[in-house]
């Protein structure tokens, strides 16, 4: 069964797409936790960081580079946070790897 993010990639369900290339798509999070909250999602279905293969190295790097470029485009000059939740204790709710990019307010630490 396709993940919700695969359905967004295939345009089966709508999303606010802010970036797309051959490797990934970036969308606004439907439940933003900061003034700016986007997800960067690989088009290849990788469930989570805990299940990546060595061959995914380029994809993983691409996700972070894309996050940095979006942060620049969004003028997150005061800083931003990148989060990847892994597994149930990590807060993962969608089993399709995604990088959260959050910014636009002072974020607290540690996370809950
Ligand atoms: P995680 O809890 O790390 O797995 O993150 C999943 C994220 O996907 C959450 O922040 C959700 O708000 C977000 N999300 C779930 N469904 C959608 C959707 N249809 N469009 C945009 N974001 C979504």
Backbone and ligand atoms as CSV (ligand in chain L), in Angstrom:
chain,resi,resn,atom,element,x,y,z
A,1,UNK,N,N,0.846,-1.204,0.000
A,1,UNK,CA,C,0.000,0.000,0.000
A,1,UNK,C,C,0.879,1.252,0.000
A,2,UNK,N,N,0.476,2.224,-0.785
A,2,UNK,CA,C,1.288,3.446,-0.914
A,2,UNK,C,C,1.220,4.277,0.367
A,3,UNK,N,N,2.327,4.893,0.702
A,3,UNK,CA,C,2.317,5.813,1.844
A,3,UNK,C,C,1.640,7.122,1.425
A,4,UNK,N,N,1.243,7.897,2.429
A,4,UNK,CA,C,0.604,9.186,2.122
A,4,UNK,C,C,1.546,10.073,1.314
A,5,UNK,N,N,2.834,9.945,1.566
A,5,UNK,CA,C,3.780,10.782,0.816
A,5,UNK,C,C,3.928,10.286,-0.630
A,6,UNK,N,N,3.836,8.975,-0.843
A,6,UNK,CA,C,3.837,8.478,-2.230
A,6,UNK,C,C,2.604,8.996,-2.974
A,7,UNK,N,N,1.480,9.096,-2.270
A,7,UNK,CA,C,0.260,9.607,-2.918
A,7,UNK,C,C,0.397,11.088,-3.247
A,8,UNK,N,N,1.133,11.799,-2.410
A,8,UNK,CA,C,1.387,13.220,-2.712
A,8,UNK,C,C,2.336,13.317,-3.916
A,9,UNK,N,N,3.373,12.486,-3.940
A,9,UNK,CA,C,4.334,12.503,-5.054
A,9,UNK,C,C,3.618,12.193,-6.375
A,10,UNK,N,N,2.674,11.245,-6.332
A,10,UNK,CA,C,1.962,10.863,-7.564
A,10,UNK,C,C,0.751,11.745,-7.833
A,11,UNK,N,N,0.558,12.767,-6.993
A,11,UNK,CA,C,-0.547,13.740,-7.148
A,11,UNK,C,C,-1.929,13.103,-6.921
A,12,UNK,N,N,-1.938,11.946,-6.236
A,12,UNK,CA,C,-3.249,11.358,-5.884
A,12,UNK,C,C,-3.943,12.184,-4.829
A,13,UNK,N,N,-3.155,12.768,-3.914
A,13,UNK,CA,C,-3.738,13.677,-2.937
A,13,UNK,C,C,-2.958,14.990,-2.981
A,14,UNK,N,N,-3.649,16.105,-2.696
A,14,UNK,CA,C,-3.004,17.409,-2.845
A,14,UNK,C,C,-2.089,17.747,-1.670
A,15,UNK,N,N,-1.166,18.610,-1.938
A,15,UNK,CA,C,-0.292,19.145,-0.895
A,15,UNK,C,C,0.261,20.459,-1.420
A,16,UNK,N,N,0.768,21.271,-0.508
A,16,UNK,CA,C,1.406,22.521,-0.923
A,16,UNK,C,C,2.877,22.206,-1.225
A,17,UNK,N,N,3.168,22.032,-2.479
A,17,UNK,CA,C,4.520,21.641,-2.905
A,17,UNK,C,C,5.375,22.899,-3.042
A,18,UNK,N,N,6.514,22.892,-2.374
A,18,UNK,CA,C,7.380,24.073,-2.476
A,18,UNK,C,C,8.666,23.791,-3.259
A,19,UNK,N,N,8.975,22.526,-3.491
A,19,UNK,CA,C,10.162,22.187,-4.277
A,19,UNK,C,C,10.010,20.753,-4.754
A,20,UNK,N,N,10.556,20.493,-5.945
A,20,UNK,CA,C,10.567,19.103,-6.434
A,20,UNK,C,C,11.694,18.943,-7.437
A,21,UNK,N,N,12.384,17.829,-7.359
A,21,UNK,CA,C,13.329,17.451,-8.422
A,21,UNK,C,C,13.240,15.939,-8.593
A,22,UNK,N,N,14.215,15.359,-9.297
A,22,UNK,CA,C,14.120,13.917,-9.585
A,22,UNK,C,C,14.233,13.059,-8.335
A,23,UNK,N,N,14.849,13.610,-7.279
A,23,UNK,CA,C,15.172,12.806,-6.099
A,23,UNK,C,C,14.193,12.998,-4.952
A,24,UNK,N,N,13.659,14.200,-4.824
A,24,UNK,CA,C,12.834,14.481,-3.639
A,24,UNK,C,C,11.722,15.478,-3.948
A,25,UNK,N,N,10.834,15.591,-2.985
A,25,UNK,CA,C,9.771,16.597,-3.051
A,25,UNK,C,C,9.729,17.268,-1.684
A,26,UNK,N,N,9.391,18.547,-1.673
A,26,UNK,CA,C,9.222,19.235,-0.396
A,26,UNK,C,C,7.835,19.846,-0.354
A,27,UNK,N,N,7.169,19.625,0.773
A,27,UNK,CA,C,5.801,20.127,0.952
A,27,UNK,C,C,5.707,20.848,2.294
A,28,UNK,N,N,4.713,21.727,2.395
A,28,UNK,CA,C,4.423,22.335,3.691
A,28,UNK,C,C,3.766,21.275,4.583
A,29,UNK,N,N,4.168,21.225,5.842
A,29,UNK,CA,C,3.533,20.290,6.777
A,29,UNK,C,C,2.096,20.738,7.040
A,30,UNK,N,N,1.201,19.779,7.055
A,30,UNK,CA,C,-0.224,20.080,7.228
A,30,UNK,C,C,-0.546,20.559,8.650
A,31,UNK,N,N,0.332,20.222,9.586
A,31,UNK,CA,C,0.158,20.635,10.988
A,31,UNK,C,C,1.423,21.344,11.448
A,32,UNK,N,N,1.632,22.573,10.976
A,32,UNK,CA,C,2.913,23.237,11.229
A,32,UNK,C,C,3.197,23.462,12.707
A,33,UNK,N,N,4.436,23.176,13.091
A,33,UNK,CA,C,4.872,23.350,14.481
A,33,UNK,C,C,5.732,24.603,14.649
A,34,UNK,N,N,5.819,25.387,13.603
A,34,UNK,CA,C,6.591,26.634,13.620
A,34,UNK,C,C,6.043,27.483,12.477
A,35,UNK,N,N,6.345,28.781,12.459
A,35,UNK,CA,C,5.849,29.620,11.354
A,35,UNK,C,C,6.213,29.063,9.976
A,36,UNK,N,N,7.390,28.449,9.868
A,36,UNK,CA,C,7.719,27.726,8.638
A,36,UNK,C,C,8.004,26.272,9.003
A,37,UNK,N,N,7.304,25.351,8.371
A,37,UNK,CA,C,7.486,23.917,8.648
A,37,UNK,C,C,7.252,23.158,7.346
A,38,UNK,N,N,8.351,22.672,6.799
A,38,UNK,CA,C,8.269,21.893,5.559
A,38,UNK,C,C,8.826,20.503,5.790
A,39,UNK,N,N,8.468,19.602,4.899
A,39,UNK,CA,C,8.999,18.236,4.899
A,39,UNK,C,C,9.753,18.035,3.599
A,40,UNK,N,N,10.905,17.402,3.671
A,40,UNK,CA,C,11.656,17.042,2.472
A,40,UNK,C,C,11.663,15.529,2.410
A,41,UNK,N,N,11.124,14.993,1.340
A,41,UNK,CA,C,10.784,13.564,1.256
A,41,UNK,C,C,11.459,12.954,0.031
A,42,UNK,N,N,12.202,11.856,0.195
A,42,UNK,CA,C,12.778,11.217,-0.992
A,42,UNK,C,C,11.691,10.545,-1.827
A,43,UNK,N,N,11.853,10.579,-3.140
A,43,UNK,CA,C,10.869,9.902,-3.993
A,43,UNK,C,C,10.997,8.385,-3.849
A,44,UNK,N,N,12.209,7.921,-3.593
A,44,UNK,CA,C,12.384,6.495,-3.304
A,44,UNK,C,C,11.779,6.192,-1.942
A,45,UNK,N,N,10.995,5.128,-1.873
A,45,UNK,CA,C,10.410,4.780,-0.573
A,45,UNK,C,C,11.466,4.134,0.321
A,46,UNK,N,N,11.925,4.945,1.275
A,46,UNK,CA,C,12.810,4.466,2.341
A,46,UNK,C,C,11.986,4.658,3.603
A,47,UNK,N,N,11.811,3.622,4.406
A,47,UNK,CA,C,10.890,3.737,5.538
A,47,UNK,C,C,11.401,4.727,6.583
A,48,UNK,N,N,12.673,4.592,6.944
A,48,UNK,CA,C,13.210,5.429,8.027
A,48,UNK,C,C,14.736,5.333,8.016
A,49,UNK,N,N,15.371,6.236,8.750
A,49,UNK,CA,C,16.838,6.246,8.771
A,49,UNK,C,C,17.367,4.886,9.229
A,50,UNK,N,N,16.670,4.268,10.157
A,50,UNK,CA,C,17.102,2.980,10.678
A,50,UNK,C,C,17.108,1.876,9.634
A,51,UNK,N,N,16.577,2.153,8.451
A,51,UNK,CA,C,16.540,1.127,7.399
A,51,UNK,C,C,17.229,1.560,6.118
A,52,UNK,N,N,18.065,2.590,6.189
A,52,UNK,CA,C,18.741,3.007,4.959
A,52,UNK,C,C,19.852,2.013,4.612
A,53,UNK,N,N,20.181,1.992,3.324
A,53,UNK,CA,C,21.294,1.168,2.832
A,53,UNK,C,C,22.445,2.091,2.450
A,54,UNK,N,N,23.635,1.505,2.324
A,54,UNK,CA,C,24.784,2.288,1.865
A,54,UNK,C,C,24.481,2.978,0.540
A,55,UNK,N,N,23.690,2.323,-0.295
A,55,UNK,CA,C,23.406,2.898,-1.620
A,55,UNK,C,C,22.525,4.166,-1.530
A,56,UNK,N,N,21.968,4.427,-0.361
A,56,UNK,CA,C,21.110,5.611,-0.181
A,56,UNK,C,C,21.900,6.860,0.227
A,57,UNK,N,N,23.209,6.732,0.305
A,57,UNK,CA,C,24.038,7.840,0.797
A,57,UNK,C,C,23.799,9.140,0.029
A,58,UNK,N,N,23.719,9.041,-1.277
A,58,UNK,CA,C,23.540,10.252,-2.087
A,58,UNK,C,C,22.155,10.884,-1.831
A,59,UNK,N,N,21.155,10.055,-1.693
A,59,UNK,CA,C,19.809,10.565,-1.413
A,59,UNK,C,C,19.805,11.289,-0.068
A,60,UNK,N,N,20.430,10.680,0.922
A,60,UNK,CA,C,20.432,11.294,2.261
A,60,UNK,C,C,21.127,12.648,2.233
A,61,UNK,N,N,22.249,12.730,1.546
A,61,UNK,CA,C,22.936,14.012,1.429
A,61,UNK,C,C,22.091,15.030,0.689
A,62,UNK,N,N,21.407,14.572,-0.341
A,62,UNK,CA,C,20.565,15.461,-1.142
A,62,UNK,C,C,19.435,16.066,-0.306
A,63,UNK,N,N,18.890,15.278,0.602
A,63,UNK,CA,C,17.799,15.795,1.451
A,63,UNK,C,C,18.304,16.961,2.300
A,64,UNK,N,N,19.490,16.835,2.864
A,64,UNK,CA,C,20.027,17.919,3.705
A,64,UNK,C,C,20.402,19.141,2.873
A,65,UNK,N,N,20.978,18.909,1.708
A,65,UNK,CA,C,21.312,20.045,0.842
A,65,UNK,C,C,20.042,20.781,0.412
A,66,UNK,N,N,18.998,20.018,0.125
A,66,UNK,CA,C,17.723,20.639,-0.255
A,66,UNK,C,C,17.154,21.425,0.913
A,67,UNK,N,N,17.247,20.872,2.115
A,67,UNK,CA,C,16.763,21.592,3.304
A,67,UNK,C,C,17.505,22.922,3.451
A,68,UNK,N,N,18.802,22.891,3.270
A,68,UNK,CA,C,19.590,24.130,3.370
A,68,UNK,C,C,19.159,25.149,2.319
A,69,UNK,N,N,18.933,24.697,1.093
A,69,UNK,CA,C,18.520,25.627,0.026
A,69,UNK,C,C,17.147,26.218,0.328
A,70,UNK,N,N,16.232,25.413,0.820
A,70,UNK,CA,C,14.890,25.927,1.147
A,70,UNK,C,C,14.992,26.917,2.306
A,71,UNK,N,N,15.814,26.607,3.295
A,71,UNK,CA,C,15.993,27.531,4.428
A,71,UNK,C,C,16.507,28.880,3.931
A,72,UNK,N,N,17.423,28.856,2.972
A,72,UNK,CA,C,17.935,30.115,2.405
A,72,UNK,C,C,16.827,30.854,1.664
A,73,UNK,N,N,16.076,30.118,0.845
A,73,UNK,CA,C,14.988,30.747,0.070
A,73,UNK,C,C,13.946,31.360,0.992
A,74,UNK,N,N,13.739,30.723,2.122
A,74,UNK,CA,C,12.713,31.195,3.074
A,74,UNK,C,C,13.271,32.239,4.039
A,75,UNK,N,N,14.512,32.629,3.830
A,75,UNK,CA,C,15.153,33.663,4.658
A,75,UNK,C,C,15.151,33.302,6.141
A,76,UNK,N,N,15.452,32.059,6.435
A,76,UNK,CA,C,15.515,31.624,7.837
A,76,UNK,C,C,16.906,31.962,8.392
A,77,UNK,N,N,17.242,33.245,8.275
A,77,UNK,CA,C,18.601,33.707,8.597
A,77,UNK,C,C,18.924,33.577,10.086
A,78,UNK,N,N,17.904,33.597,10.924
A,78,UNK,CA,C,18.146,33.520,12.367
A,78,UNK,C,C,18.344,32.082,12.841
A,79,UNK,N,N,18.157,31.154,11.934
A,79,UNK,CA,C,18.369,29.749,12.281
A,79,UNK,C,C,17.163,28.894,11.928
A,80,UNK,N,N,17.391,27.635,11.979
A,80,UNK,CA,C,16.320,26.678,11.683
A,80,UNK,C,C,16.696,25.352,12.314
A,81,UNK,N,N,15.759,24.438,12.296
A,81,UNK,CA,C,16.026,23.101,12.857
A,81,UNK,C,C,15.623,22.038,11.849
A,82,UNK,N,N,16.443,21.014,11.776
A,82,UNK,CA,C,16.164,19.849,10.938
A,82,UNK,C,C,15.936,18.671,11.876
A,83,UNK,N,N,14.842,17.961,11.659
A,83,UNK,CA,C,14.464,16.843,12.539
A,83,UNK,C,C,14.122,15.634,11.676
A,84,UNK,N,N,14.594,14.487,12.089
A,84,UNK,CA,C,14.140,13.231,11.476
A,84,UNK,C,C,13.696,12.313,12.609
A,85,UNK,N,N,12.417,12.032,12.656
A,85,UNK,CA,C,11.891,11.131,13.677
A,85,UNK,C,C,12.028,9.683,13.198
A,86,UNK,N,N,12.407,8.807,14.100
A,86,UNK,CA,C,12.645,7.405,13.717
A,86,UNK,C,C,11.956,6.460,14.692
A,87,UNK,N,N,10.984,5.711,14.184
A,87,UNK,CA,C,10.305,4.723,15.009
A,87,UNK,C,C,9.340,5.356,16.001
A,88,UNK,N,N,8.623,4.504,16.726
A,88,UNK,CA,C,7.548,5.020,17.584
A,88,UNK,C,C,8.079,5.886,18.720
A,89,UNK,N,N,9.162,5.490,19.360
A,89,UNK,CA,C,9.718,6.339,20.425
A,89,UNK,C,C,10.252,7.651,19.853
A,90,UNK,N,N,10.666,7.643,18.614
A,90,UNK,CA,C,11.183,8.857,17.976
A,90,UNK,C,C,10.102,9.786,17.485
A,91,UNK,N,N,8.845,9.351,17.541
A,91,UNK,CA,C,7.737,10.216,17.118
A,91,UNK,C,C,7.374,10.075,15.654
A,92,UNK,N,N,7.875,9.026,15.015
A,92,UNK,CA,C,7.545,8.823,13.590
A,92,UNK,C,C,6.091,8.390,13.448
A,93,UNK,N,N,5.371,9.075,12.559
A,93,UNK,CA,C,3.982,8.686,12.298
A,93,UNK,C,C,3.751,8.265,10.850
A,94,UNK,N,N,4.642,8.653,9.958
A,94,UNK,CA,C,4.519,8.247,8.549
A,94,UNK,C,C,5.759,7.427,8.179
A,95,UNK,N,N,5.562,6.154,7.805
A,95,UNK,CA,C,6.713,5.269,7.541
A,95,UNK,C,C,7.300,5.483,6.150
A,96,UNK,N,N,7.656,6.725,5.889
A,96,UNK,CA,C,8.315,7.107,4.628
A,96,UNK,C,C,9.250,8.242,5.029
A,97,UNK,N,N,10.548,7.969,4.979
A,97,UNK,CA,C,11.555,8.911,5.475
A,97,UNK,C,C,11.257,10.355,5.056
A,98,UNK,N,N,11.393,11.269,5.997
A,98,UNK,CA,C,11.193,12.691,5.688
A,98,UNK,C,C,11.993,13.522,6.680
A,99,UNK,N,N,12.502,14.618,6.172
A,99,UNK,CA,C,13.239,15.575,6.985
A,99,UNK,C,C,12.302,16.736,7.281
A,100,UNK,N,N,12.141,17.045,8.566
A,100,UNK,CA,C,11.367,18.240,8.936
A,100,UNK,C,C,12.315,19.439,8.905
A,101,UNK,N,N,11.867,20.537,8.329
A,101,UNK,CA,C,12.610,21.797,8.355
A,101,UNK,C,C,11.710,22.827,9.029
A,102,UNK,N,N,12.171,23.290,10.207
A,102,UNK,CA,C,11.354,24.194,11.020
A,102,UNK,C,C,12.102,25.501,11.251
A,103,UNK,N,N,11.373,26.605,11.204
A,103,UNK,CA,C,12.015,27.883,11.477
A,103,UNK,C,C,10.990,28.989,11.607
A,104,UNK,N,N,11.501,30.193,11.835
A,104,UNK,CA,C,10.618,31.350,11.938
A,104,UNK,C,C,10.271,31.711,13.360
A,105,UNK,N,N,10.756,30.977,14.320
A,105,UNK,CA,C,10.623,31.330,15.738
A,105,UNK,C,C,11.800,30.706,16.477
A,106,UNK,N,N,12.003,31.176,17.723
A,106,UNK,CA,C,13.068,30.577,18.529
A,106,UNK,C,C,12.585,29.223,19.021
A,107,UNK,N,N,13.297,28.183,18.667
A,107,UNK,CA,C,12.896,26.832,19.040
A,107,UNK,C,C,13.568,26.446,20.349
A,108,UNK,N,N,12.830,25.769,21.187
A,108,UNK,CA,C,13.373,25.384,22.486
A,108,UNK,C,C,14.150,24.071,22.399
A,109,UNK,N,N,14.967,23.835,23.399
A,109,UNK,CA,C,15.752,22.605,23.477
A,109,UNK,C,C,15.832,22.188,24.925
A,110,UNK,N,N,15.717,20.945,25.328
A,110,UNK,CA,C,15.566,19.803,24.434
A,110,UNK,C,C,14.142,19.643,23.937
A,111,UNK,N,N,13.947,18.914,22.829
A,111,UNK,CA,C,12.594,18.612,22.366
A,111,UNK,C,C,11.934,17.651,23.349
A,112,UNK,N,N,10.635,17.592,23.336
A,112,UNK,CA,C,9.899,16.743,24.274
A,112,UNK,C,C,10.074,15.286,24.012
L,1,LIG,P1,P,6.557,12.234,11.618
L,1,LIG,O1,O,5.694,12.310,12.843
L,1,LIG,O2,O,7.977,12.622,11.829
L,1,LIG,O3,O,6.396,10.902,10.910
L,1,LIG,O4,O,6.009,13.359,10.644
L,1,LIG,C1,C,4.915,13.207,9.802
L,1,LIG,C2,C,4.500,14.587,9.437
L,1,LIG,O5,O,3.702,14.535,8.285
L,1,LIG,C3,C,3.688,15.301,10.532
L,1,LIG,O6,O,4.337,16.505,10.914
L,1,LIG,C4,C,2.350,15.551,9.848
L,1,LIG,O7,O,1.771,16.768,10.238
L,1,LIG,C5,C,2.736,15.521,8.381
L,1,LIG,N1,N,1.676,15.165,7.466
L,1,LIG,C6,C,0.869,14.081,7.547
L,1,LIG,N2,N,0.030,14.062,6.502
L,1,LIG,C7,C,0.321,15.136,5.744
L,1,LIG,C8,C,-0.204,15.670,4.523
L,1,LIG,N3,N,-1.223,15.070,3.879
L,1,LIG,N4,N,0.329,16.814,4.042
L,1,LIG,C9,C,1.349,17.418,4.699
L,1,LIG,N5,N,1.890,16.961,5.828
L,1,LIG,C10,C,1.381,15.846,6.351
